[in-house]
């Protein structure tokens, strides 16, 4: 009989080392991936191919176990943005919003000219 993996396998210490020793990050990253795996299995018959299937072969059929095994084997990675990257993203969003507002103002101006 094959041994069934548990939360102890993969070892929690090694999982924490992969995410930077933060239990919160480990929980968040694995939960997000587990939801993606659930979405994959729930959408198999719907013809949606937007979610990546599980990247490991496992005795477990639990999505959280699969996510932790993916992280352990290096198939699941995450990137924590730096403050500079967050600021750049915020500026990009503000610029895009300003362009959208400007386009809406131009459309309103054009409509007003046409109605006059």
N, CA, C and O atoms as a printed pandas DataFrame, in Angstrom:
     atom_number atom_name residue_name chain_id  residue_number  x_coord  y_coord  z_coord
0              1         N          UNK        A               1    0.843   -1.173    0.000
1              2        CA          UNK        A               1    0.000    0.000    0.000
2              3         C          UNK        A               1    0.889    1.237    0.000
3              4         O          UNK        A               1    1.836    1.327    0.781
4              5         N          UNK        A               2    0.585    2.182   -0.871
5              6        CA          UNK        A               2    1.401    3.393   -0.999
6              7         C          UNK        A               2    1.126    4.331    0.166
7              8         O          UNK        A               2   -0.004    4.452    0.637
8              9         N          UNK        A               3    2.188    4.992    0.620
9             10        CA          UNK        A               3    2.021    5.989    1.675
10            11         C          UNK        A               3    1.302    7.196    1.114
11            12         O          UNK        A               3    1.650    7.692    0.043
12            13         N          UNK        A               4    0.305    7.667    1.832
13            14        CA          UNK        A               4   -0.415    8.858    1.413
14            15         C          UNK        A               4    0.272   10.072    1.996
15            16         O          UNK        A               4    0.591   10.081    3.185
16            17         N          UNK        A               5    0.513   11.110    1.187
17            18        CA          UNK        A               5    1.163   12.310    1.710
18            19         C          UNK        A               5    0.241   13.041    2.679
19            20         O          UNK        A               5   -0.983   12.969    2.572
20            21         N          UNK        A               6    0.838   13.728    3.601
21            22        CA          UNK        A               6    0.081   14.548    4.539
22            23         C          UNK        A               6    0.664   15.950    4.525
23            24         O          UNK        A               6    1.560   16.243    3.732
24            25         N          UNK        A               7    0.165   16.817    5.394
25            26        CA          UNK        A               7    0.681   18.173    5.443
26            27         C          UNK        A               7    2.153   18.188    5.859
27            28         O          UNK        A               7    2.869   19.149    5.578
28            29         N          UNK        A               8    2.603   17.122    6.530
29            30        CA          UNK        A               8    3.994   17.046    6.948
30            31         C          UNK        A               8    4.887   16.689    5.759
31            32         O          UNK        A               8    6.094   16.930    5.800
32            33         N          UNK        A               9    4.321   16.131    4.726
33            34        CA          UNK        A               9    5.087   15.772    3.539
34            35         C          UNK        A               9    4.450   16.455    2.343
35            36         O          UNK        A               9    3.397   15.995    1.903
36            37         N          UNK        A              10    4.999   17.496    1.799
37            38        CA          UNK        A              10    6.351   18.018    1.970
38            39         C          UNK        A              10    6.532   18.729    3.313
39            40         O          UNK        A              10    5.587   19.286    3.873
40            41         N          UNK        A              11    7.760   18.694    3.810
41            42        CA          UNK        A              11    8.047   19.287    5.121
42            43         C          UNK        A              11    7.763   20.786    5.156
43            44         O          UNK        A              11    8.143   21.523    4.246
44            45         N          UNK        A              12    7.099   21.221    6.204
45            46        CA          UNK        A              12    6.706   22.624    6.318
46            47         C          UNK        A              12    7.911   23.551    6.344
47            48         O          UNK        A              12    7.844   24.663    5.820
48            49         N          UNK        A              13    9.008   23.114    6.942
49            50        CA          UNK        A              13   10.204   23.952    7.001
50            51         C          UNK        A              13   10.729   24.262    5.606
51            52         O          UNK        A              13   11.153   25.384    5.332
52            53         N          UNK        A              14   10.699   23.270    4.729
53            54        CA          UNK        A              14   11.179   23.478    3.359
54            55         C          UNK        A              14   10.212   24.337    2.556
55            56         O          UNK        A              14   10.635   25.124    1.709
56            57         N          UNK        A              15    8.919   24.190    2.818
57            58        CA          UNK        A              15    7.933   25.044    2.148
58            59         C          UNK        A              15    8.108   26.496    2.584
59            60         O          UNK        A              15    8.041   27.410    1.762
60            61         N          UNK        A              16    8.333   26.702    3.877
61            62        CA          UNK        A              16    8.550   28.067    4.378
62            63         C          UNK        A              16    9.803   28.683    3.769
63            64         O          UNK        A              16    9.822   29.876    3.466
64            65         N          UNK        A              17   10.840   27.887    3.588
65            66        CA          UNK        A              17   12.075   28.398    2.979
66            67         C          UNK        A              17   11.833   28.844    1.540
67            68         O          UNK        A              17   12.493   29.769    1.065
68            69         N          UNK        A              18   10.906   28.208    0.844
69            70        CA          UNK        A              18   10.622   28.564   -0.553
70            71         C          UNK        A              18    9.860   29.872   -0.686
71            72         O          UNK        A              18    9.916   30.517   -1.733
72            73         N          UNK        A              19    9.134   30.280    0.385
73            74        CA          UNK        A              19    8.357   31.514    0.325
74            75         C          UNK        A              19    8.945   32.622    1.190
75            76         O          UNK        A              19    8.335   33.683    1.319
76            77         N          UNK        A              20   10.102   32.404    1.778
77            78        CA          UNK        A              20   10.757   33.444    2.554
78            79         C          UNK        A              20   10.400   33.427    4.026
79            80         O          UNK        A              20   10.336   34.482    4.658
80            81         N          UNK        A              21   10.166   32.251    4.584
81            82        CA          UNK        A              21    9.910   32.088    6.014
82            83         C          UNK        A              21    8.679   32.822    6.516
83            84         O          UNK        A              21    8.645   33.219    7.680
84            85         N          UNK        A              22    7.682   33.014    5.691
85            86        CA          UNK        A              22    6.454   33.674    6.111
86            87         C          UNK        A              22    5.293   32.692    6.014
87            88         O          UNK        A              22    4.940   32.247    4.922
88            89         N          UNK        A              23    4.704   32.355    7.149
89            90        CA          UNK        A              23    3.568   31.433    7.151
90            91         C          UNK        A              23    2.386   32.040    6.399
91            92         O          UNK        A              23    1.660   31.337    5.697
92            93         N          UNK        A              24    2.200   33.344    6.552
93            94        CA          UNK        A              24    1.095   34.006    5.855
94            95         C          UNK        A              24    1.263   33.875    4.342
95            96         O          UNK        A              24    0.304   33.555    3.640
96            97         N          UNK        A              25    2.465   34.119    3.837
97            98        CA          UNK        A              25    2.713   34.008    2.400
98            99         C          UNK        A              25    2.499   32.579    1.927
99           100         O          UNK        A              25    1.928   32.357    0.860
100          101         N          UNK        A              26    2.954   31.606    2.716
101          102        CA          UNK        A              26    2.753   30.203    2.360
102          103         C          UNK        A              26    1.267   29.893    2.242
103          104         O          UNK        A              26    0.841   29.247    1.284
104          105         N          UNK        A              27    0.485   30.343    3.200
105          106        CA          UNK        A              27   -0.961   30.093    3.182
106          107         C          UNK        A              27   -1.605   30.793    1.983
107          108         O          UNK        A              27   -2.411   30.195    1.271
108          109         N          UNK        A              28   -1.248   32.054    1.766
109          110        CA          UNK        A              28   -1.865   32.819    0.684
110          111         C          UNK        A              28   -1.539   32.228   -0.682
111          112         O          UNK        A              28   -2.435   32.031   -1.502
112          113         N          UNK        A              29   -0.265   31.945   -0.933
113          114        CA          UNK        A              29    0.150   31.418   -2.239
114          115         C          UNK        A              29   -0.480   30.054   -2.496
115          116         O          UNK        A              29   -0.986   29.800   -3.590
116          117         N          UNK        A              30   -0.454   29.180   -1.501
117          118        CA          UNK        A              30   -1.010   27.843   -1.706
118          119         C          UNK        A              30   -2.535   27.885   -1.839
119          120         O          UNK        A              30   -3.106   27.101   -2.597
120          121         N          UNK        A              31   -3.198   28.784   -1.116
121          122        CA          UNK        A              31   -4.658   28.890   -1.233
122          123         C          UNK        A              31   -5.069   29.405   -2.610
123          124         O          UNK        A              31   -6.032   28.913   -3.198
124          125         N          UNK        A              32   -4.345   30.387   -3.120
125          126        CA          UNK        A              32   -4.651   30.913   -4.457
126          127         C          UNK        A              32   -4.495   29.816   -5.500
127          128         O          UNK        A              32   -5.350   29.654   -6.371
128          129         N          UNK        A              33   -3.402   29.063   -5.411
129          130        CA          UNK        A              33   -3.169   27.998   -6.384
130          131         C          UNK        A              33   -4.202   26.876   -6.228
131          132         O          UNK        A              33   -4.650   26.304   -7.221
132          133         N          UNK        A              34   -4.578   26.562   -4.982
133          134        CA          UNK        A              34   -5.586   25.522   -4.765
134          135         C          UNK        A              34   -6.915   25.926   -5.404
135          136         O          UNK        A              34   -7.607   25.082   -5.975
136          137         N          UNK        A              35   -7.274   27.199   -5.313
137          138        CA          UNK        A              35   -8.500   27.669   -5.970
138          139         C          UNK        A              35   -8.399   27.536   -7.483
139          140         O          UNK        A              35   -9.372   27.178   -8.146
140          141         N          UNK        A              36   -7.216   27.825   -8.029
141          142        CA          UNK        A              36   -7.022   27.660   -9.478
142          143         C          UNK        A              36   -7.170   26.199   -9.883
143          144         O          UNK        A              36   -7.762   25.899  -10.920
144          145         N          UNK        A              37   -6.638   25.290   -9.073
145          146        CA          UNK        A              37   -6.758   23.860   -9.372
146          147         C          UNK        A              37   -8.225   23.441   -9.306
147          148         O          UNK        A              37   -8.692   22.682  -10.155
148          149         N          UNK        A              38   -8.951   23.930   -8.305
149          150        CA          UNK        A              38  -10.397   23.643   -8.235
150          151         C          UNK        A              38  -11.113   24.167   -9.467
151          152         O          UNK        A              38  -11.955   23.476  -10.040
152          153         N          UNK        A              39  -10.782   25.388   -9.878
153          154        CA          UNK        A              39  -11.398   25.955  -11.079
154          155         C          UNK        A              39  -11.093   25.109  -12.307
155          156         O          UNK        A              39  -11.950   24.933  -13.173
156          157         N          UNK        A              40   -9.882   24.588  -12.380
157          158        CA          UNK        A              40   -9.507   23.730  -13.504
158          159         C          UNK        A              40  -10.398   22.494  -13.543
159          160         O          UNK        A              40  -10.966   22.167  -14.585
160          161         N          UNK        A              41  -10.521   21.810  -12.416
161          162        CA          UNK        A              41  -11.332   20.590  -12.384
162          163         C          UNK        A              41  -12.810   20.881  -12.581
163          164         O          UNK        A              41  -13.510   20.096  -13.220
164          165         N          UNK        A              42  -13.295   21.987  -12.047
165          166        CA          UNK        A              42  -14.711   22.322  -12.190
166          167         C          UNK        A              42  -15.058   22.777  -13.602
167          168         O          UNK        A              42  -16.216   22.672  -14.007
168          169         N          UNK        A              43  -14.090   23.279  -14.363
169          170        CA          UNK        A              43  -14.367   23.771  -15.701
170          171         C          UNK        A              43  -13.946   22.847  -16.814
171          172         O          UNK        A              43  -13.927   23.258  -17.975
172          173         N          UNK        A              44  -13.605   21.603  -16.500
173          174        CA          UNK        A              44  -13.113   20.689  -17.532
174          175         C          UNK        A              44  -14.111   20.474  -18.658
175          176         O          UNK        A              44  -13.714   20.451  -19.823
176          177         N          UNK        A              45  -15.366   20.318  -18.355
177          178        CA          UNK        A              45  -16.354   20.054  -19.395
178          179         C          UNK        A              45  -16.870   21.298  -20.081
179          180         O          UNK        A              45  -17.615   21.203  -21.056
180          181         N          UNK        A              46  -16.485   22.468  -19.586
181          182        CA          UNK        A              46  -17.033   23.717  -20.119
182          183         C          UNK        A              46  -16.220   24.276  -21.273
183          184         O          UNK        A              46  -16.605   25.288  -21.858
184          185         N          UNK        A              47  -15.106   23.643  -21.615
185          186        CA          UNK        A              47  -14.306   24.111  -22.735
186          187         C          UNK        A              47  -13.450   25.313  -22.413
187          188         O          UNK        A              47  -12.912   25.950  -23.318
188          189         N          UNK        A              48  -13.313   25.638  -21.127
189          190        CA          UNK        A              48  -12.461   26.765  -20.739
190          191         C          UNK        A              48  -11.053   26.251  -20.526
191          192         O          UNK        A              48  -10.845   25.324  -19.742
192          193         N          UNK        A              49  -10.094   26.829  -21.203
193          194        CA          UNK        A              49   -8.715   26.391  -21.068
194          195         C          UNK        A              49   -7.821   27.466  -20.487
195          196         O          UNK        A              49   -6.634   27.528  -20.807
196          197         N          UNK        A              50   -8.382   28.318  -19.628
197          198        CA          UNK        A              50   -7.614   29.449  -19.119
198          199         C          UNK        A              50   -6.840   29.141  -17.856
199          200         O          UNK        A              50   -5.936   29.894  -17.497
200          201         N          UNK        A              51   -7.166   28.053  -17.169
201          202        CA          UNK        A              51   -6.499   27.720  -15.914
202          203         C          UNK        A              51   -5.516   26.582  -16.157
203          204         O          UNK        A              51   -5.835   25.615  -16.848
204          205         N          UNK        A              52   -4.337   26.699  -15.593
205          206        CA          UNK        A              52   -3.285   25.699  -15.766
206          207         C          UNK        A              52   -3.610   24.478  -14.911
207          208         O          UNK        A              52   -3.932   24.620  -13.732
208          209         N          UNK        A              53   -3.530   23.281  -15.489
209          210        CA          UNK        A              53   -3.814   22.068  -14.713
210          211         C          UNK        A              53   -2.724   21.816  -13.669
211          212         O          UNK        A              53   -1.673   22.456  -13.710
212          213         N          UNK        A              54   -2.962   20.897  -12.738
213          214        CA          UNK        A              54   -1.935   20.566  -11.745
214          215         C          UNK        A              54   -0.636   20.154  -12.422
215          216         O          UNK        A              54   -0.645   19.443  -13.427
216          217         N          UNK        A              55    0.472   20.604  -11.865
217          218        CA          UNK        A              55    1.784   20.383  -12.471
218          219         C          UNK        A              55    2.559   19.242  -11.830
219          220         O          UNK        A              55    3.728   19.033  -12.154
220          221         N          UNK        A              56    1.927   18.498  -10.925
221          222        CA          UNK        A              56    2.582   17.373  -10.261
222          223         C          UNK        A              56    1.671   16.159  -10.328
223          224         O          UNK        A              56    0.452   16.281  -10.445
224          225         N          UNK        A              57    2.282   14.993  -10.251
225          226        CA          UNK        A              57    1.541   13.753  -10.129
226          227         C          UNK        A              57    1.560   13.389   -8.656
227          228         O          UNK        A              57    2.622   13.346   -8.035
228          229         N          UNK        A              58    0.397   13.129   -8.101
229          230        CA          UNK        A              58    0.312   12.922   -6.669
230          231         C          UNK        A              58   -0.692   11.834   -6.332
231          232         O          UNK        A              58   -1.622   11.574   -7.095
232          233         N          UNK        A              59   -0.495   11.202   -5.181
233          234        CA          UNK        A              59   -1.479   10.254   -4.678
234          235         C          UNK        A              59   -2.682   10.988   -4.109
235          236         O          UNK        A              59   -3.771   10.424   -3.999
236          237         N          UNK        A              60   -2.481   12.241   -3.750
237          238        CA          UNK        A              60   -3.552   13.035   -3.169
238          239         C          UNK        A              60   -4.415   13.634   -4.266
239          240         O          UNK        A              60   -3.924   13.994   -5.336
240          241         N          UNK        A              61   -5.695   13.735   -3.988
241          242        CA          UNK        A              61   -6.581   14.388   -4.945
242          243         C          UNK        A              61   -7.106   15.709   -4.389
243          244         O          UNK        A              61   -8.051   16.283   -4.931
244          245         N          UNK        A              62   -6.498   16.186   -3.315
245          246        CA          UNK        A              62   -6.902   17.445   -2.696
246          247         C          UNK        A              62   -6.137   18.596   -3.338
247          248         O          UNK        A              62   -4.920   18.527   -3.513
248          249         N          UNK        A              63   -6.857   19.645   -3.682
249          250        CA          UNK        A              63   -6.229   20.753   -4.397
250          251         C          UNK        A              63   -5.165   21.459   -3.557
251          252         O          UNK        A              63   -4.148   21.890   -4.102
252          253         N          UNK        A              64   -5.372   21.587   -2.258
253          254        CA          UNK        A              64   -4.362   22.236   -1.419
254          255         C          UNK        A              64   -3.096   21.395   -1.342
255          256         O          UNK        A              64   -1.992   21.939   -1.370
256          257         N          UNK        A              65   -3.239   20.080   -1.244
257          258        CA          UNK        A              65   -2.069   19.204   -1.236
258          259         C          UNK        A              65   -1.309   19.316   -2.555
259          260         O          UNK        A              65   -0.079   19.355   -2.568
260          261         N          UNK        A              66   -2.045   19.367   -3.658
261          262        CA          UNK        A              66   -1.403   19.518   -4.969
262          263         C          UNK        A              66   -0.646   20.844   -5.043
263          264         O          UNK        A              66    0.472   20.894   -5.555
264          265         N          UNK        A              67   -1.254   21.915   -4.533
265          266        CA          UNK        A              67   -0.604   23.224   -4.559
266          267         C          UNK        A              67    0.678   23.216   -3.731
267          268         O          UNK        A              67    1.692   23.765   -4.161
268          269         N          UNK        A              68    0.645   22.602   -2.553
269          270        CA          UNK        A              68    1.845   22.535   -1.713
270          271         C          UNK        A              68    2.929   21.684   -2.370
271          272         O          UNK        A              68    4.113   22.010   -2.283
272          273         N          UNK        A              69    2.530   20.604   -3.022
273          274        CA          UNK        A              69    3.510   19.775   -3.722
274          275         C          UNK        A              69    4.116   20.519   -4.909
275          276         O          UNK        A              69    5.310   20.381   -5.177
276          277         N          UNK        A              70    3.312   21.306   -5.622
277          278        CA          UNK        A              70    3.850   22.125   -6.711
278          279         C          UNK        A              70    4.883   23.114   -6.181
279          280         O          UNK        A              70    5.942   23.294   -6.784
280          281         N          UNK        A              71    4.579   23.748   -5.065
281          282        CA          UNK        A              71    5.516   24.690   -4.459
282          283         C          UNK        A              71    6.793   23.982   -4.045
283          284         O          UNK        A              71    7.888   24.491   -4.287
284          285         N          UNK        A              72    6.672   22.826   -3.430
285          286        CA          UNK        A              72    7.823   22.057   -2.966
286          287         C          UNK        A              72    8.731   21.645   -4.125
287          288         O          UNK        A              72    9.956   21.684   -4.005
288          289         N          UNK        A              73    8.126   21.252   -5.243
289          290        CA          UNK        A              73    8.902   20.792   -6.396
290          291         C          UNK        A              73    9.389   21.934   -7.284
291          292         O          UNK        A              73   10.053   21.691   -8.292
292          293         N          UNK        A              74    9.069   23.171   -6.926
293          294        CA          UNK        A              74    9.537   24.315   -7.705
294          295         C          UNK        A              74    8.704   24.611   -8.935
295          296         O          UNK        A              74    9.131   25.379   -9.797
296          297         N          UNK        A              75    7.538   24.025   -9.032
297          298        CA          UNK        A              75    6.665   24.264  -10.191
298          299         C          UNK        A              75    5.757   25.471   -9.971
299          300         O          UNK        A              75    5.147   25.975  -10.913
300          301         N          UNK        A              76    5.672   25.927   -8.735
301          302        CA          UNK        A              76    4.846   27.073   -8.378
302          303         C          UNK        A              76    5.772   28.144   -7.812
303          304         O          UNK        A              76    6.478   27.917   -6.830
304          305         N          UNK        A              77    5.759   29.289   -8.434
305          306        CA          UNK        A              77    6.594   30.397   -7.985
306          307         C          UNK        A              77    5.724   31.625   -7.800
307          308         O          UNK        A              77    4.639   31.722   -8.374
308          309         N          UNK        A              78    6.195   32.546   -7.012
309          310        CA          UNK        A              78    5.501   33.806   -6.835
310          311         C          UNK        A              78    6.532   34.912   -6.748
311          312         O          UNK        A              78    7.707   34.671   -6.475
312          313         N          UNK        A              79    6.075   36.118   -6.982
313          314        CA          UNK        A              79    6.960   37.280   -6.940
314          315         C          UNK        A              79    6.341   38.310   -6.018
315          316         O          UNK        A              79    5.206   38.739   -6.227
316          317         N          UNK        A              80    7.086   38.707   -4.998
317          318        CA          UNK        A              80    6.619   39.763   -4.112
318          319         C          UNK        A              80    7.128   41.080   -4.679
319          320         O          UNK        A              80    8.340   41.289   -4.739
320          321         N          UNK        A              81    6.223   41.988   -5.104
321          322        CA          UNK        A              81    6.662   43.244   -5.720
322          323         C          UNK        A              81    7.384   44.143   -4.719
323          324         O          UNK        A              81    7.052   44.192   -3.535
324          325         N          UNK        A              82    8.373   44.845   -5.236
325          326        CA          UNK        A              82    9.115   45.814   -4.424
326          327         C          UNK        A              82    8.292   47.102   -4.332
327          328         O          UNK        A              82    7.375   47.302   -5.127
328          329         N          UNK        A              83    8.606   47.975   -3.376
329          330        CA          UNK        A              83    7.895   49.254   -3.307
330          331         C          UNK        A              83    7.990   50.056   -4.611
331          332         O          UNK        A              83    7.027   50.714   -5.004
332          333         N          UNK        A              84    9.142   50.003   -5.280
333          334        CA          UNK        A              84    9.292   50.707   -6.557
334          335         C          UNK        A              84    8.338   50.155   -7.612
335          336         O          UNK        A              84    7.730   50.918   -8.363
336          337         N          UNK        A              85    8.208   48.832   -7.668
337          338        CA          UNK        A              85    7.293   48.217   -8.640
338          339         C          UNK        A              85    5.842   48.585   -8.333
339          340         O          UNK        A              85    5.060   48.843   -9.249
340          341         N          UNK        A              86    5.480   48.609   -7.056
341          342        CA          UNK        A              86    4.126   49.001   -6.680
342          343         C          UNK        A              86    3.837   50.446   -7.066
343          344         O          UNK        A              86    2.748   50.756   -7.549
344          345         N          UNK        A              87    4.813   51.334   -6.854
345          346        CA          UNK        A              87    4.647   52.744   -7.213
346          347         C          UNK        A              87    4.515   52.905   -8.721
347          348         O          UNK        A              87    3.678   53.675   -9.194
348          349         N          UNK        A              88    5.336   52.185   -9.478
349          350        CA          UNK        A              88    5.275   52.246  -10.937
350          351         C          UNK        A              88    3.918   51.756  -11.437
351          352         O          UNK        A              88    3.346   52.334  -12.361
352          353         N          UNK        A              89    3.401   50.681  -10.820
353          354        CA          UNK        A              89    2.091   50.155  -11.200
354          355         C          UNK        A              89    0.987   51.171  -10.891
355          356         O          UNK        A              89    0.065   51.348  -11.688
356          357         N          UNK        A              90    1.080   51.835   -9.742
357          358        CA          UNK        A              90    0.089   52.845   -9.373
358          359         C          UNK        A              90    0.107   54.001  -10.370
359          360         O          UNK        A              90   -0.947   54.479  -10.789
360          361         N          UNK        A              91    1.307   54.450  -10.750
361          362        CA          UNK        A              91    1.426   55.543  -11.720
362          363         C          UNK        A              91    0.876   55.127  -13.085
363          364         O          UNK        A              91    0.221   55.922  -13.759
364          365         N          UNK        A              92    1.136   53.905  -13.486
365          366        CA          UNK        A              92    0.599   53.405  -14.757
366          367         C          UNK        A              92   -0.927   53.397  -14.748
367          368         O          UNK        A              92   -1.561   53.777  -15.732
368          369         N          UNK        A              93   -1.522   52.955  -13.616
369          370        CA          UNK        A              93   -2.985   52.959  -13.508
370          371         C          UNK        A              93   -3.536   54.374  -13.574
371          372         O          UNK        A              93   -4.537   54.626  -14.245
372          373         N          UNK        A              94   -2.878   55.306  -12.872
373          374        CA          UNK        A              94   -3.339   56.695  -12.889
374          375         C          UNK        A              94   -3.228   57.298  -14.282
375          376         O          UNK        A              94   -4.116   58.035  -14.711
376          377         N          UNK        A              95   -2.142   56.989  -14.992
377          378        CA          UNK        A              95   -1.960   57.488  -16.349
378          379         C          UNK        A              95   -3.035   56.924  -17.272
379          380         O          UNK        A              95   -3.616   57.654  -18.075
380          381         N          UNK        A              96   -3.297   55.627  -17.157
381          382        CA          UNK        A              96   -4.337   55.006  -17.989
382          383         C          UNK        A              96   -5.700   55.616  -17.689
383          384         O          UNK        A              96   -6.489   55.847  -18.606
384          385         N          UNK        A              97   -5.984   55.881  -16.417
385          386        CA          UNK        A              97   -7.257   56.487  -16.043
386          387         C          UNK        A              97   -7.353   57.911  -16.594
387          388         O          UNK        A              97   -8.409   58.326  -17.073
388          389         N          UNK        A              98   -6.248   58.656  -16.523
389          390        CA          UNK        A              98   -6.248   60.028  -17.051
390          391         C          UNK        A              98   -6.494   60.022  -18.554
391          392         O          UNK        A              98   -7.221   60.874  -19.064
392          393         N          UNK        A              99   -5.895   59.068  -19.269
393          394        CA          UNK        A              99   -6.125   58.961  -20.714
394          395         C          UNK        A              99   -7.570   58.603  -21.003
395          396         O          UNK        A              99   -8.170   59.134  -21.937
396          397         N          UNK        A             100   -8.134   57.701  -20.205
397          398        CA          UNK        A             100   -9.532   57.316  -20.406
398          399         C          UNK        A             100  -10.452   58.496  -20.119
399          400         O          UNK        A             100  -11.420   58.717  -20.847
400          401         N          UNK        A             101  -10.161   59.259  -19.061
401          402        CA          UNK        A             101  -10.969   60.436  -18.748
402          403         C          UNK        A             101  -10.860   61.477  -19.854
403          404         O          UNK        A             101  -11.849   62.115  -20.213
404          405         N          UNK        A             102   -9.654   61.646  -20.392
405          406        CA          UNK        A             102   -9.457   62.598  -21.486
406          407         C          UNK        A             102  -10.214   62.177  -22.729
407          408         O          UNK        A             102  -10.780   63.022  -23.422
408          409         N          UNK        A             103  -10.236   60.893  -23.021
409          410        CA          UNK        A             103  -10.985   60.399  -24.182
410          411         C          UNK        A             103  -12.476   60.611  -23.970
411          412         O          UNK        A             103  -13.191   60.956  -24.911
412          413         N          UNK        A             104  -12.950   60.408  -22.753
413          414        CA          UNK        A             104  -14.371   60.635  -22.466
414          415         C          UNK        A             104  -14.715   62.113  -22.599
415          416         O          UNK        A             104  -15.784   62.454  -23.106
416          417         N          UNK        A             105  -13.817   63.002  -22.146
417          418        CA          UNK        A             105  -14.042   64.433  -22.279
418          419         C          UNK        A             105  -14.089   64.830  -23.748
419          420         O          UNK        A             105  -14.916   65.650  -24.147
420          421         N          UNK        A             106  -13.200   64.247  -24.554
421          422        CA          UNK        A             106  -13.174   64.546  -25.981
422          423         C          UNK        A             106  -14.459   64.073  -26.651
423          424         O          UNK        A             106  -15.015   64.771  -27.498
424          425         N          UNK        A             107  -14.930   62.889  -26.271
425          426        CA          UNK        A             107  -16.187   62.384  -26.826
426          427         C          UNK        A             107  -17.354   63.302  -26.456
427          428         O          UNK        A             107  -18.218   63.587  -27.286
428          429         N          UNK        A             108  -17.369   63.757  -25.215
429          430        CA          UNK        A             108  -18.439   64.661  -24.775
430          431         C          UNK        A             108  -18.360   65.981  -25.536
431          432         O          UNK        A             108  -19.388   66.530  -25.931
432          433         N          UNK        A             109  -17.154   66.491  -25.744
433          434        CA          UNK        A             109  -16.967   67.743  -26.491
434          435         C          UNK        A             109  -17.434   67.582  -27.933
435          436         O          UNK        A             109  -18.120   68.451  -28.471
436          437         N          UNK        A             110  -17.060   66.468  -28.555
437          438        CA          UNK        A             110  -17.462   66.181  -29.924
438          439         C          UNK        A             110  -18.986   66.059  -30.028
439          440         O          UNK        A             110  -19.586   66.569  -30.974
440          441         N          UNK        A             111  -19.600   65.397  -29.078
441          442        CA          UNK        A             111  -21.056   65.265  -29.069
442          443         C          UNK        A             111  -21.725   66.632  -28.909
443          444         O          UNK        A             111  -22.741   66.913  -29.545
444          445         N          UNK        A             112  -21.148   67.472  -28.059
445          446        CA          UNK        A             112  -21.720   68.816  -27.849
446          447         C          UNK        A             112  -21.621   69.643  -29.111
447          448         O          UNK        A             112  -22.554   70.379  -29.433
448          449         N          UNK        A             113  -20.513   69.545  -29.841
449          450        CA          UNK        A             113  -20.349   70.268  -31.102
450          451         C          UNK        A             113  -21.357   69.782  -32.139
451          452         O          UNK        A             113  -21.932   70.578  -32.881
452          453         N          UNK        A             114  -21.561   68.487  -32.180
453          454        CA          UNK        A             114  -22.476   67.918  -33.149
454          455         C          UNK        A             114  -23.917   68.341  -32.861
455          456         O          UNK        A             114  -24.697   68.574  -33.784
456          457         N          UNK        A             115  -24.263   68.440  -31.577
457          458        CA          UNK        A             115  -25.615   68.827  -31.197
458          459         C          UNK        A             115  -25.860   70.329  -31.390
459          460         O          UNK        A             115  -27.013   70.747  -31.500
460          461         N          UNK        A             116  -24.816   71.134  -31.432
461          462        CA          UNK        A             116  -24.987   72.591  -31.519
462          463         C          UNK        A             116  -25.355   73.048  -32.906
463          464         O          UNK        A             116  -25.532   74.244  -33.136
